[in-house]
Amino acid sequence: LHEGIINDHTLIINTTPLGMFPNIDTYPDIPYQFISDKHLLFDLTYNPEETLFLKKGKEKRASIKNGHEMLQLQADMAYGIWNPS
């Protein structure tokens, strides 16, 4: 990845287990120096609530979001599929 790619893609999603408990000291190897307040960093991880990936984005004033809400929505949808009204 390089500056041009990061500048052109303002939504960056971590879909890896990097940063998830118990390996909380790991994070995706991307050029964080090019992250700005125009970016949204979304981490599918929800434990810990704020991973190093999200902290590094926050330091650059990017918007951040973890995967907790997605987990809840998936559970709700699965319940509805298996328990129709």
Buried (B, 14 or more C-beta within 10 A) or exposed (E): EEEEEBEEEBEBBBEBEBBBEEEBEBBBEBEBEBBEEEBEBBBBBBBBEBBBBBBBBBEBEBBBBBBBEEBEEEEEEEEEEEEEE
